[in-house]
Amino acid sequence: MILRCVDCAKAHPLELLYRCQSCGGILEAIGDDGTPRVSLGETATPLLRAARIEASLPGFSGEIWLKDETRNPSGSFKDRLVAAAMGRALSLGVRKVVCASSGNAGAATAAYAARAGIPAVIIVPAHTPLGKVTQIAAYGAILLLVEGHYSRSYDLALALAERHGFANLTTTFINPYAVAGLTAVGSELVEQLGGAPSHVLVPTGSGPLVKGVWQGIAAAGGTTRLIAVQAEGCAPIVQAFEAGAGEVTAWGTPQTIASGISDPLIGYERDGTYTLKLVRESGGRAIAVSDDELREAMRLLARSEGVYAEPTGASPIAALPRLLAQGALPPGSRVVCMVTGHGFKDGKAYQEMPVRTHKVADPADIAAVAGLCEAALAAA
C-alpha cells in the first residue's frame, strides 16, 4: 500500500494523516498491505435486477440493478469504510476513535468500536434522525449533538483527532484508509455483472463512494459513467457541474429529508472538487432531486422491489426519470443504483406516507374481512 496526494503526488508514510503535508490536498491509499480489518461479518452485498422499476420508466430500454448496501452489518455502506479505517488505527496503536457523521458513519463507527473493544466519540448534528441517533447510542458510544449543519460536527472531530490523539474515522475524504475500503464496491459490481455497468448512480455528500466505485471498476479493467446524485436542498457538486465550474463552493444551510447527503462541504470544498473531477473524467454528470421525488422513490423501491431504503439510499431511483428525460440513459444502458442506507435509519419519512391499514371489527367474520381485503386491493 502507498499513501499519496491526489493533487501533487507526494508520497507519505503509512500513518494517520488527514491531508497532504505539502499542499493540503486529499490523500489516497492505493493497494493493500494486509492490515487486518475489524469485522462484523461484512461481505459482498446483493445486486438485484429491478424489473418493475424498469417497467415504470416510459421509454427506457436497458437494465436497472440495485446494489443493496443496506445488507451491511449496521445497515449502510459506511461499514466498508469503518472496517478498513478501524483496522489501520489499531495497527498503529491508537485505542480511541472519533467520527463526525450525519448518522450512518456514526452508527458504523460505534458498532465496530464496540466490536474492537475501544471507546468511540460520535459527533452528529442535533437534528439527526432519531433512528440513527438511537442506533449509535445502542452501541455504547459517547454521542455529542451539535447544533447546526454537518460541517460543524466535522470541524469538532478534526480538532479532537489533531489535538487529543483520537483516530478520525469521519467518512469524507479525510481518512484515506477508510476511502480505500470502498474499492471493493466497484470490483464487486464487475464480478456480479460479468462486466462493468454503463452507469453507476451514487448518493453523494463529499463523494468517497464515487471514488470507490470508479477505482474498483478501473482496477478490474472496466469503465463506467459516474452519476453523482444530490438533494436539491444541498447540492454543491451539482451547482458547480451545471455552472461548468472547475471548483466546488460550499453550500448554505441544507434543507432536505436526505440526511445522509446533506453535507454543505464548508471548509473542505476540496472534497467536492475532487468528486466533480472524477465525475467529469468518467463522462458522467451530477444531478439533484427534490424531496418529493425522494419520497416517491422510497415508495417505489419498497413496494415494487421489496427494498426498504432511507431517503438518501433511494436518491438514485429518484434520479432515473430525470436522467432519462435528459437523454443520459440511451438504449441498452446497464445502470446500477447504489442503495446506501436501510429504511430503519429514518422511519419518520415512511410514517408520514399513506398506508393501507384497516381495523377489523370482528376477526371471526371471515366473509367481512375477505370483502374488506378485496375492496382495498381494488382501490390500490
C-alpha positions as CSV (number, residue, x, y, z in Angstrom):
1,M,0.0,0.0,0.0
2,I,1.2,3.5,-0.7
3,L,-0.2,6.9,0.6
4,R,0.0,9.8,-1.9
5,C,-1.6,13.1,-2.6
6,V,-4.1,13.2,-5.4
7,D,-3.0,16.8,-6.3
8,C,0.8,17.0,-6.0
9,A,1.5,13.2,-6.0
10,K,3.8,13.5,-2.9
11,A,4.2,10.1,-1.1
12,H,3.6,9.9,2.6
13,P,4.3,7.4,5.3
14,L,1.5,4.9,6.2
15,E,0.4,6.9,9.3
16,L,-2.8,8.6,10.4
17,L,-2.5,11.6,8.2
18,Y,-5.6,13.5,7.1
19,R,-4.2,15.9,4.4
20,C,-1.0,16.2,2.3
21,Q,1.8,17.7,4.3
22,S,3.0,19.7,1.3
23,C,-0.1,21.1,-0.4
24,G,-3.0,20.3,1.9
25,G,-4.5,18.0,-0.8
26,I,-6.5,14.8,-0.4
27,L,-4.5,11.7,0.4
28,E,-5.3,8.3,-1.2
29,A,-4.2,4.9,-0.1
30,I,-3.5,2.6,-3.0
31,G,-3.2,-1.2,-2.7
32,D,-3.5,-3.5,0.3
33,D,-0.7,-4.2,2.8
34,G,-2.7,-6.9,4.5
35,T,-3.6,-4.9,7.7
36,P,-6.4,-6.9,9.4
37,R,-9.8,-5.2,9.4
38,V,-12.1,-5.1,12.4
39,S,-15.0,-7.3,11.1
40,L,-18.7,-7.8,11.9
41,G,-19.0,-10.3,9.1
42,E,-19.3,-7.8,6.2
43,T,-19.2,-9.4,2.8
44,A,-20.2,-8.7,-0.8
45,T,-23.7,-7.2,-0.9
46,P,-26.5,-8.4,-3.2
47,L,-27.0,-7.0,-6.7
48,L,-30.7,-7.2,-7.6
49,R,-32.4,-6.7,-11.0
50,A,-35.2,-4.1,-10.7
51,A,-37.5,-5.2,-13.4
52,R,-40.6,-3.4,-12.0
53,I,-38.6,-0.1,-11.8
54,E,-37.5,-0.7,-15.4
55,A,-41.2,-1.0,-16.4
56,S,-42.1,2.1,-14.6
57,L,-39.8,4.2,-16.8
58,P,-41.6,5.0,-20.1
59,G,-39.1,4.8,-23.0
60,F,-36.4,3.1,-21.0
61,S,-34.7,0.2,-22.8
62,G,-32.0,-1.4,-20.7
63,E,-31.3,-2.8,-17.3
64,I,-31.7,-1.3,-13.8
65,W,-29.8,-3.0,-11.0
66,L,-29.8,-2.3,-7.2
67,K,-26.6,-2.7,-5.3
68,D,-28.2,-3.3,-1.9
69,E,-25.7,-1.9,0.7
70,T,-28.5,-2.0,3.4
71,R,-27.3,-5.6,4.0
72,N,-24.1,-4.5,5.7
73,P,-23.9,-5.2,9.4
74,S,-25.0,-1.8,10.6
75,G,-27.3,-1.1,7.7
76,S,-25.2,1.1,5.4
77,F,-22.2,1.1,3.1
78,K,-20.3,3.0,5.8
79,D,-19.4,-0.3,7.3
80,R,-16.9,-0.9,4.5
81,L,-15.0,2.3,5.3
82,V,-15.0,1.9,9.0
83,A,-13.9,-1.7,9.0
84,A,-10.8,-0.7,7.0
85,A,-10.0,2.5,8.9
86,M,-10.5,0.9,12.3
87,G,-8.1,-1.9,11.4
88,R,-5.5,0.7,10.4
89,A,-5.9,2.7,13.6
90,L,-5.5,-0.4,15.8
91,S,-2.4,-1.4,13.8
92,L,-0.9,2.0,14.6
93,G,-1.6,1.6,18.3
94,V,-4.5,4.1,18.6
95,R,-7.1,2.9,21.0
96,K,-9.8,5.6,20.7
97,V,-11.7,6.9,17.7
98,V,-13.9,9.9,16.8
99,C,-16.3,10.3,13.9
100,A,-18.3,13.2,12.6
101,S,-21.4,11.9,11.0
102,S,-24.9,12.6,9.6
103,G,-25.8,9.3,11.2
104,N,-24.7,6.2,9.2
105,A,-21.0,6.6,9.6
106,G,-21.5,7.2,13.3
107,A,-23.5,4.0,13.7
108,A,-20.9,2.1,11.8
109,T,-18.1,3.5,13.9
110,A,-19.9,2.9,17.2
111,A,-20.6,-0.7,16.2
112,Y,-17.1,-1.5,15.1
113,A,-15.6,0.2,18.1
114,A,-17.8,-2.0,20.3
115,R,-16.5,-5.0,18.4
116,A,-12.9,-3.9,18.8
117,G,-13.4,-3.1,22.5
118,I,-12.3,0.6,22.2
119,P,-14.2,3.8,23.1
120,A,-15.8,5.9,20.3
121,V,-16.9,9.5,20.3
122,I,-19.6,10.2,17.7
123,I,-20.5,13.8,16.7
124,V,-23.7,14.4,14.8
125,P,-25.9,17.4,14.0
126,A,-28.6,17.8,16.7
127,H,-31.3,17.3,14.0
128,T,-30.0,13.9,13.0
129,P,-33.0,11.4,12.5
130,L,-34.0,9.6,15.7
131,G,-33.4,6.1,14.2
132,K,-29.8,6.9,13.6
133,V,-29.2,8.5,17.0
134,T,-30.9,5.6,18.7
135,Q,-28.6,3.1,16.9
136,I,-25.4,5.0,17.7
137,A,-26.4,5.2,21.4
138,A,-27.3,1.5,21.5
139,Y,-23.6,0.5,20.7
140,G,-22.5,2.5,23.8
141,A,-20.6,5.3,22.1
142,I,-20.3,8.8,23.6
143,L,-22.7,10.8,21.5
144,L,-22.2,14.5,21.0
145,L,-25.1,16.5,19.4
146,V,-24.0,19.8,17.7
147,E,-26.5,22.5,16.7
148,G,-26.3,23.5,13.0
149,H,-25.1,21.8,9.8
150,Y,-22.8,18.8,9.5
151,S,-19.7,20.8,8.8
152,R,-19.7,22.0,12.4
153,S,-19.5,18.4,13.5
154,Y,-16.7,17.7,11.0
155,D,-14.6,20.6,12.5
156,L,-15.0,19.3,16.0
157,A,-14.0,15.8,15.1
158,L,-10.9,17.0,13.3
159,A,-9.9,19.1,16.3
160,L,-10.3,16.1,18.7
161,A,-8.2,14.0,16.4
162,E,-5.4,16.5,15.9
163,R,-5.2,17.7,19.5
164,H,-6.2,14.8,21.6
165,G,-5.0,11.6,19.9
166,F,-8.2,10.2,18.5
167,A,-8.2,8.4,15.2
168,N,-10.5,10.3,12.9
169,L,-12.9,7.9,11.2
170,T,-15.0,10.6,9.6
171,T,-16.0,9.2,6.2
172,T,-15.4,12.1,3.9
173,F,-12.1,12.0,2.1
174,I,-10.3,12.9,5.3
175,N,-9.2,9.3,6.2
176,P,-7.5,7.7,3.1
177,Y,-7.7,4.2,4.6
178,A,-11.4,4.4,5.0
179,V,-11.9,5.5,1.4
180,A,-9.7,2.6,0.2
181,G,-12.2,0.3,1.9
182,L,-14.8,1.2,-0.8
183,T,-12.7,0.0,-3.8
184,A,-14.3,-3.4,-3.3
185,V,-17.7,-2.0,-4.3
186,G,-16.5,-1.4,-7.9
187,S,-14.8,-4.7,-8.2
188,E,-17.9,-6.5,-6.9
189,L,-20.1,-4.8,-9.5
190,V,-17.8,-6.0,-12.3
191,E,-17.8,-9.5,-10.9
192,Q,-21.5,-9.7,-10.3
193,L,-22.5,-8.3,-13.7
194,G,-19.8,-10.1,-15.6
195,G,-18.5,-6.7,-16.8
196,A,-18.7,-3.1,-16.0
197,P,-22.1,-1.3,-15.9
198,S,-22.6,1.6,-18.3
199,H,-23.7,3.9,-15.4
200,V,-23.5,3.9,-11.6
201,L,-25.7,6.3,-9.7
202,V,-24.2,7.2,-6.3
203,P,-25.8,9.2,-3.5
204,T,-23.2,11.9,-2.9
205,G,-22.2,14.1,0.0
206,S,-18.5,14.7,-0.2
207,G,-18.1,11.7,-2.6
208,P,-15.8,8.9,-1.3
209,L,-18.3,6.3,-2.7
210,V,-17.9,7.9,-6.1
211,K,-14.2,7.3,-5.9
212,G,-14.5,3.8,-4.6
213,V,-16.8,2.7,-7.4
214,W,-14.5,4.4,-10.0
215,Q,-11.3,2.9,-8.5
216,G,-12.7,-0.6,-8.2
217,I,-14.1,-0.7,-11.7
218,A,-10.9,0.7,-13.1
219,A,-8.8,-1.9,-11.2
220,A,-11.0,-4.6,-12.8
221,G,-10.2,-3.2,-16.2
222,G,-13.5,-1.5,-16.8
223,T,-15.0,2.0,-17.2
224,T,-18.4,3.5,-16.2
225,R,-20.2,6.8,-16.2
226,L,-20.4,8.1,-12.7
227,I,-23.6,9.9,-11.8
228,A,-23.4,11.9,-8.5
229,V,-26.8,12.3,-7.0
230,Q,-27.5,15.0,-4.5
231,A,-30.6,16.6,-2.9
232,E,-31.9,19.9,-4.3
233,G,-31.7,21.3,-0.8
234,C,-27.9,20.6,-0.5
235,A,-26.2,20.3,-3.9
236,P,-22.8,22.0,-4.0
237,I,-21.4,19.5,-6.5
238,V,-24.4,19.7,-8.8
239,Q,-24.2,23.5,-8.6
240,A,-20.6,23.5,-9.8
241,F,-21.3,20.9,-12.5
242,E,-24.2,22.8,-14.0
243,A,-22.3,26.1,-13.9
244,G,-19.3,24.5,-15.7
245,A,-17.1,25.5,-12.8
246,G,-13.8,23.8,-12.1
247,E,-14.2,24.1,-8.3
248,V,-17.0,23.4,-5.8
249,T,-18.1,26.1,-3.4
250,A,-19.7,25.4,-0.1
251,W,-23.5,25.3,0.2
252,G,-25.6,27.3,2.7
253,T,-27.9,25.7,5.2
254,P,-29.1,22.3,3.9
255,Q,-32.9,21.8,3.6
256,T,-33.7,18.2,2.7
257,I,-35.0,14.9,4.2
258,A,-31.9,13.1,2.8
259,S,-29.8,13.5,5.9
260,G,-27.1,11.2,4.6
261,I,-26.1,13.6,1.8
262,S,-26.9,16.9,3.5
263,D,-23.2,17.9,3.6
264,P,-22.5,21.6,2.7
265,L,-18.7,21.0,2.5
266,I,-17.9,24.1,4.4
267,G,-14.2,24.2,5.0
268,Y,-13.4,21.1,2.9
269,E,-14.7,22.2,-0.5
270,R,-11.7,20.4,-2.0
271,D,-13.5,17.1,-1.4
272,G,-16.4,18.2,-3.7
273,T,-14.0,19.5,-6.3
274,Y,-12.2,16.1,-6.4
275,T,-15.5,14.3,-6.8
276,L,-16.6,16.7,-9.5
277,K,-13.3,15.9,-11.3
278,L,-13.9,12.2,-11.2
279,V,-17.5,12.5,-12.4
280,R,-16.4,14.6,-15.4
281,E,-13.4,12.4,-16.3
282,S,-15.8,9.4,-16.4
283,G,-18.1,11.1,-18.8
284,G,-20.9,11.2,-16.2
285,R,-22.8,14.0,-14.5
286,A,-24.1,15.4,-11.3
287,I,-27.9,15.7,-10.7
288,A,-30.1,16.9,-7.9
289,V,-33.5,15.5,-6.9
290,S,-36.3,17.0,-4.8
291,D,-37.7,15.7,-1.5
292,D,-41.0,14.8,-3.2
293,E,-39.0,12.8,-5.7
294,L,-37.1,11.1,-2.9
295,R,-40.4,10.1,-1.2
296,E,-41.8,8.6,-4.4
297,A,-38.5,6.7,-5.0
298,M,-38.7,5.3,-1.4
299,R,-42.2,4.1,-2.0
300,L,-41.3,2.6,-5.4
301,L,-38.3,0.8,-4.0
302,A,-40.3,-0.7,-1.1
303,R,-43.5,-1.6,-2.9
304,S,-42.1,-2.6,-6.3
305,E,-38.8,-4.3,-5.3
306,G,-39.1,-5.1,-1.6
307,V,-36.1,-2.9,-0.7
308,Y,-36.5,-0.6,2.4
309,A,-34.3,2.4,2.0
310,E,-33.8,5.7,3.8
311,P,-34.2,8.9,1.7
312,T,-30.5,9.0,0.8
313,G,-30.5,5.4,-0.3
314,A,-33.4,6.0,-2.6
315,S,-31.9,9.0,-4.3
316,P,-30.5,7.2,-7.3
317,I,-34.0,5.8,-8.1
318,A,-35.4,9.4,-7.8
319,A,-32.8,10.5,-10.4
320,L,-33.7,7.9,-13.1
321,P,-36.7,9.8,-14.6
322,R,-34.7,13.0,-14.9
323,L,-31.7,11.3,-16.5
324,L,-34.0,9.5,-18.9
325,A,-35.6,12.9,-19.9
326,Q,-32.2,14.4,-20.4
327,G,-31.2,11.6,-22.8
328,A,-28.5,10.4,-20.4
329,L,-29.6,6.8,-20.4
330,P,-29.5,5.6,-24.0
331,P,-31.0,2.3,-25.2
332,G,-29.1,-0.7,-23.8
333,S,-27.8,1.1,-20.7
334,R,-26.9,-1.1,-17.9
335,V,-27.5,1.0,-14.8
336,V,-26.5,0.3,-11.2
337,C,-28.2,2.3,-8.4
338,M,-26.3,2.3,-5.1
339,V,-28.9,1.8,-2.3
340,T,-26.7,3.0,0.5
341,G,-28.7,3.0,3.7
342,H,-31.5,1.0,5.3
343,G,-35.0,2.4,5.9
344,F,-34.8,1.8,9.7
345,K,-32.4,4.6,9.8
346,D,-35.1,7.2,9.1
347,G,-38.5,5.6,9.7
348,K,-40.2,9.0,10.1
349,A,-40.1,9.5,6.3
350,Y,-42.2,6.3,5.9
351,Q,-44.5,7.1,8.8
352,E,-45.6,10.2,7.0
353,M,-46.7,8.3,3.9
354,P,-50.2,7.0,3.4
355,V,-50.6,3.3,4.4
356,R,-53.2,0.7,3.8
357,T,-54.3,-0.1,7.3
358,H,-57.8,-1.2,8.3
359,K,-59.4,-2.0,11.6
360,V,-61.1,-5.4,11.9
361,A,-64.2,-5.2,14.0
362,D,-64.8,-9.0,14.2
363,P,-62.0,-11.4,13.3
364,A,-64.5,-14.3,13.3
365,D,-66.4,-12.8,10.4
366,I,-64.2,-14.1,7.7
367,A,-66.5,-13.1,4.9
368,A,-66.4,-9.5,6.0
369,V,-62.6,-9.5,6.3
370,A,-62.3,-11.0,2.9
371,G,-64.6,-8.3,1.5
372,L,-62.6,-5.6,3.2
373,C,-59.4,-7.0,1.6
374,E,-60.9,-7.3,-1.8
375,A,-62.2,-3.7,-1.7
376,A,-58.7,-2.5,-0.5
377,L,-57.0,-4.4,-3.3
378,A,-59.4,-3.0,-5.9
379,A,-58.7,0.5,-4.7
380,A,-54.9,0.1,-4.7
